[in-house]
Amino acid sequence: MAGALPTNTGPVTTELELPGAKKGFRNWLDRDAWRDISIFTPYFWLILFFVCPFIIVIAMSFARSIIAQPPFEFGKDWPYVFSDNYARLFSDSVYLRGYLTSLYNALIATGLCLVLGYPMALGIARARGAMRSILLLLVILPFWTSFLLRVYAWIGLMGSNSWFNKLLTPVVNLFLPESMEFSSIPMMNSNFAVILVVVYSYLPFMILPLFANLEKLDFTLNEAAMDLGSKPFQVFRDITLPLSMPGIIAGALLVFIPATGELVIPSLVGNSADPMIGRVINDEFSLNRDWPMASTIAVALLLLLVVPIMIYNRMQSKSGEGVT
Amino acid sequence: MPKRSTFLITCLAFGFAFFYIPILSMIFFSFNKSRLATVWGGFSVEWYYKLFKNAQVLNAATLSLEIAVLSATLATILGTMAGMALARFTTFRGRTFFAGLVSAPLIMPEVITGVSMLLLFVFLGRYIGWPSERGFTTITLAHTTFSLSYVAIIIQSRLQSMDVSLEEAAMDLGSKPWQVLFDVTLPIIAPAMVSGWLLAFTISLDDVVITNFTTGPGATTLPILIWGKVKMGVTPDINALATIIISVVSVGVGLAGYLMYQGEKRRERDVQMALAANK
């Protein structure tokens, strides 16, 4: 009964002409009103508040920064655009380094999330009944609590006076020659801190799609492989891992894409000498008031992310449902 | 049945320790007497007491709640429409573009959304004269825009798993489309709308990046206030504030989870009874 039939004929689109059908507004109200309204309203909203702003950003990236209010001007003669900003993107090493730092941090964080999240997702998928719901709730709970406060919690832990740092210092010192020993580990304001907090904040985004995928796997396949003499690791490598590939890709993209453009984490715990690109955009915009340059960096960032975003969108429309 | 794996249990234990130790540590230090936020100086609730007398914090919290309620409501209305359009109407012009538009705000880096929203409001203010200044209205509009996507996806997946024959039956019995909508579809998807609203509410309450770009003088939401203070370092009053926020959210999420779990159990039982009756 719960057989989800693939249907292309929504009930509201029935093309049935009744004899003596009412014309005009009443007719529209009785037949197509809801369809038209429910398509048009969000469409209009998204074009106004999502497409238009984006077109403005693109246009702004071809403007020139001036000291005035508002701080930009467009070209006055044909072709009305300045391409200086795009040239600066490649000539000024700040920007290229920003992109590289972002990609590097996001890649490492995605890898760590996968290594940490996969066994957790598998463990939850293998749990039964109430236990599974509780474990799942424990993953979702930090995801619902304030992002900013979770970053803040780590600032408290990483500071040089914290119990965490004091606990970790002797452990780290074990591996260091005596001359290099720390009195406290300089964790704050480093790339290490950024990666750690990114992993911490985005781990649920990795676990949830992985869980959704692993939950559906047929365990009898594993049993069959074991009956045929595979060792647990071989079963994992030959069966579970390949079958969970869609979950891995979805989770990796959900971590990688937002992590690349992250602003809050590098601003609060990052190294200001080597900022991630999100922070560079913010600084250009708010501190330097160079709106055109900030727009240019944003456009280039989006170009960089367009491939992963397309892959993600395609997967979403294929599976037809979100993870939340 | 799968065997319990010691390895997986260890990983889960480690993972949950990683998730919860920072939060628990923060809660612990909110009861610290000392001004130094990370050195224990005895038990005290004075930071909570001070928090409730801090007008700045209370005003920011009120503003955040107002924005969250309004934007979540708008997002639920728009998101429900969008979700229905995607799940039920498969043949309108520009549908692919529409589907992309609905999911794009979900993965757009927040800095870009923030910058582009701000530029839109600057341009609108300059050429139309509205909004004359940024604040409550602009924040609400921005929050509505990115949270409607979350609602749309929840509604869409609920509608796709829903039995279409119920709607068709109502049509066959002579209901007009809008009657089907109000009598059949909306009551069925109401729980999904509630979870969509809750998600939109939480996201709005939590947002700092997009708010930071779309806010103006005088409109300080709670995350913006915290953001400003956190940049200065860890203070015990933020620990106290964080503890309150996290407790409220945890109780809410726990309760919602429990209700959903109960509902799921009841539904499973009903399905089983219906199947047994058919035999």
Interface residues (C-beta under 8 A of the other chain):
Chain A: M1 A2 A4 L5 T7 N8 G10 P11 V12 T13 T14 L29 D30 R31 D32 A33 W34 R35 I37 S38 I39 T41 P42 Y43 W45 L46 I47 F49 F50 V51 C52 P53 F54 I56 V57 M60 P70 L116 G117 P119 M120 L122 G123 I124 R126 R128 A130 S133 L135 L137 L138 V139 I140 L141 P142 W144 T145 S146 F147 L148 L149 R150 V151 Y152 A153 W154 I155 G156 L157 G159 N161 S162 W163 F164 Y200 L203 F219 N222 P232 L253 L254 I257 P258 T260 G261 E262 L263 V264 S267 L268 G278 I281 N282 F285 W291 A294 S295 A298 L301 L302 L305 I309 Y312 N313 Q316 S317 G320 E321 G322 T324
Chain B: M1 P2 R4 S5 F7 L8 I9 C11 L12 G15 F16 F18 F19 Y20 I21 P22 I23 S25 M26 F29 L36 A37 T38 V39 L78 G79 T80 M81 A82 M84 A85 R88 F89 T90 T91 F92 G94 F98 A99 G100 L101 V102 S103 A104 P105 I107 M108 P109 E110 V111 I112 T113 V115 S116 M117 L119 L120 V122 F123 R126 L141 A142 T144 T145 L148 Y150 A152 I153 I154 Q156 S157 Q160 S161 D163 V164 E167 E168 A170 M171 K176 P177 W178 V180 L181 L199 T202 L205 D206 V208 V209 F213 P223 I226 W227 V230 K231 G233 V234 I238 N239 A242 I245 I246 V249 S250 V253 G254 G257 Y261 V271 A274
